[in-house]
Amino acid sequence: MKILTLTNEVKKELLDKLIKRSPNNYSQYEKNVDLIINEVKEKKDEALFDFTLKFDKANINTTNILVTNEEIDEAYEQVDNRIVDVIRKAKINIEKYHSKQKQNSWFTSEDGKLLGQKVTPLNRVGVYVPGGKAVYPSSVLMNVLPAKVAGVNEIIMCTPPMENAKAYAQTIVAANEAGVDKIYKVGGAQAIAAMAFGAESVPKVDKIVGPGNIYVALAKKAVFGYVGIDSIAGPSEILVLADETANPRYIAADLLSQAEHDELASAILVTTDLDLAKQVKIEIDNFIKVLSRKDIIEKSLENYGYIIVAENINDAIDVCNEIASEHLEIITKNPYETMTKIKNAGAIFLGEYSSEPLGDYFAGPNHVLPTNGTARFFSPLGVDDFIKKSSIISYSKEALEKVYKDIIYFAESEKLTAHANSIKVRFENEKGE
Amino acid sequence: MKILTLTNEVKKELLDKLIKRSPNNYSQYEKNVDLIINEVKEKKDEALFDFTLKFDKANINTTNILVTNEEIDEAYEQVDNRIVDVIRKAKINIEKYHSKQKQNSWFTSEDGKLLGQKVTPLNRVGVYVPGGKAVYPSSVLMNVLPAKVAGVNEIIMCTPPMENAKAYAQTIVAANEAGVDKIYKVGGAQAIAAMAFGAESVPKVDKIVGPGNIYVALAKKAVFGYVGIDSIAGPSEILVLADETANPRYIAADLLSQAEHDELASAILVTTDLDLAKQVKIEIDNFIKVLSRKDIIEKSLENYGYIIVAENINDAIDVCNEIASEHLEIITKNPYETMTKIKNAGAIFLGEYSSEPLGDYFAGPNHVLPTNGTARFFSPLGVDDFIKKSSIISYSKEALEKVYKDIIYFAESEKLTAHANSIKVRFENEKGE
């Protein structure tokens, strides 16, 4: 973990390094992903089953692709009762927070004119859930519950099977608790293609959400436009903005909590206090020794771990806005005041007891957040992702009559005479025309 | 214009045909687009100027790429005063409608816990405006004004120059009226790349919006993730849902108003009344003869024009929902009642005086709408496109203490021990731990 003084060069190096982790920089896999997508588009189920045998070593066919009620019961037997209990508690908080995000249809009306915006939930959504080394029930809740709250009609899930042709028990339990309608045992780019174009066994959806490896990320980007997708997820990040009032031990623990995700994860402290910087470094070195994911943490910190010392709080805030981190902890004398100057961050954690894992699991806000600087323009996953809007326009004859000559003029100035005609025809029998 | 009875086969043929118009089906241009993007990424201004000379036959350099105040004055001299007047009237309506879309930051608080969502406008947005055969001031207003209403800090525009190295006068005037900060004379995929990655002359933006040809559409898809983009626009569409109470002359005029856009545009009538269907066909044939864009209209109607007769209104509504049209006019006995059953449409026009061009130019709602079936999951362009959200999480020590054991359990069950540690460390000195 490097301690560096904030300069323009340091900032540039840091930003360049972080952006290189973008899934957009893995075009070498694009060809393979396109092959898989085209194969599924053409051969549908047959291709799904072939790829599942090839990549997951699992024998999946039309009779066992769907997780059955018996398999759901089995899954509950396999997991601890306490995890079910904790999932249910987290679910209450997540639903409560997301229900505040619901938007109403609205209209305005005056003098023969009604204008409005109609909010409609998506009809069918597909949630992708990875298997393998990272089975995260919390991720299932965070992806499914906003869709539930939005009122999506049908939520399906795709997740790669284990070699015994079963889905992971924790995934099944979390999906069932969250209210998923159907779970299909298929993963990778092939699952994304199936949900985008439909196969015999897997229905076409309106939008695909959920994390995945580089194949899944590229497949989602490739099908974007045929279906909606959530934002393109990169590796996880934490940024801590702290002054001399912060507890270095807490900061060290929080930085490590993101560094353990994977080798591309990034953990950065920006502080105005050199002493704090030094103490955090010492605490990190102590913690690493005892943490189970030591190897991952060491690689991630070596490449993407930084301790940056800024001259004053405004410089520190500026660099935080430029990094636009997925998670931002503010541990300063007055974190609310500092927060008012933050423009770019996925989730902002205020004060020393708002540690990042609180948001990952429990508090209620979504943990699917914009990564890799995309907090400049993307938002956390939420109810907005599972609705769409339609404009409503209704004018009476009288209302149209007041403005029709302007519309005709505008259309004709753009040389769109059939547009003009569609207005003209409604007043062709009027006197004086 | 074909009159067909609604059957599953007809529906399938229609949907298959419409989806083929998607910009996603033009991958043959992808390689060229990637070349242009990489060239701009690497050589920046130099590449922009070379491509502009090659594609637009215009000599653009650092001294003339930016539209000057003198050029703005010149542009006002070149356009009719009345268009400025109409632009200003339309602007008032568009701003009024979009200001209703503004969302507030919000928070909830109880018992040591504060959760919220912070709404922040994007910092810098790039609006692309095509040149050539389609210079549409209305499109400038529709793309720029929602960003203005959202509070975007800086709005830049890129638009291809004419051979004399000037931008189109109507575009300049509309941009100036809408409040664009800077207009750059560069077009095509090269303009998109410049706004995504930055060049010496053109600054990097957070999001790119605006229509364009297939090169522009593919370039926007390619840079998605580095920057935000609006939805991927396909050819324009109108769908009219009408019963026996509708005026066939109005419907014919409205169908033609979209058919004139381009040869890929689609115009569809779904009706429960065969007589109406026949009369609309006759009216269309009469109108075509006298309209200036006859050739485009004929080709578009031949390929993507349909009159569909459904047995009853519910069948008619179902097929409208499957088509998910950009524009939907409902001209039935009770259009509001019919509208309650519509799930997928970009903009819905109610009643016989709410003709589609009213929405294109004047009423206020945006005319940048989801095309090609994407109304299943995309919304009209609006203020939402120019803001992003950040979650806010703040727990007191007491609030965290009530739940910290559950969080630790959840993290450990996902084998993320550093996550668990970040919670544990905050209570390591408590009695009983």
Interface residues (C-beta under 8 A of the other chain):
Chain A: S22 P23 N24 D80 R82 I83 V86 K89 A90 Y97 K100 Q101 Q103 W106 T108 K113 L114 L115 Q117 K118 T120 L122 N123 V135 Y136 P137 S138 Q170 D206 K207 K221 F224 G225 Y226 V227 G228 S231 I232 R249 Y250 A253 D254 L256 S257 A259 E260 H261 F287 L291 S292 R293 I297 P335 M339 I342 K343 N344 A345 G346 A347 I348 F349 L350 G351 E352 Y353 S354 S355 E356 P357 L358 G359 D360 Y361 F362 A363 G364 P365 N366 L369 P370 T374 A375 R376 F377 F378 S379 P380 G382 D384 K388 K389 S390 S391 I392 I393 S394 Y395 S396 K397 A399 L400 V403 D406 I407 Y409 F410 A411 S413 E414 K415 L416 T417 A418 H419 A420 N421 S422 I423 K424 V425 R426
Chain B: S22 P23 N24 D80 R82 I83 V86 K89 A90 Y97 K100 Q101 Q103 W106 T108 K113 L114 L115 Q117 K118 T120 L122 N123 V135 Y136 P137 S138 Q170 D206 K207 K221 F224 G225 Y226 V227 G228 S231 I232 R249 Y250 A253 D254 L256 S257 A259 E260 H261 F287 L291 S292 R293 I297 P335 Y336 M339 I342 K343 N344 A345 G346 A347 I348 F349 L350 G351 E352 Y353 S354 S355 E356 P357 L358 G359 D360 Y361 F362 A363 G364 P365 N366 L369 P370 T374 A375 R376 F377 F378 S379 P380 G382 D384 K388 K389 S390 S391 I392 I393 S394 Y395 S396 K397 A399 L400 V403 D406 I407 Y409 F410 A411 S413 E414 K415 L416 T417 A418 H419 A420 N421 S422 I423 K424 V425 R426
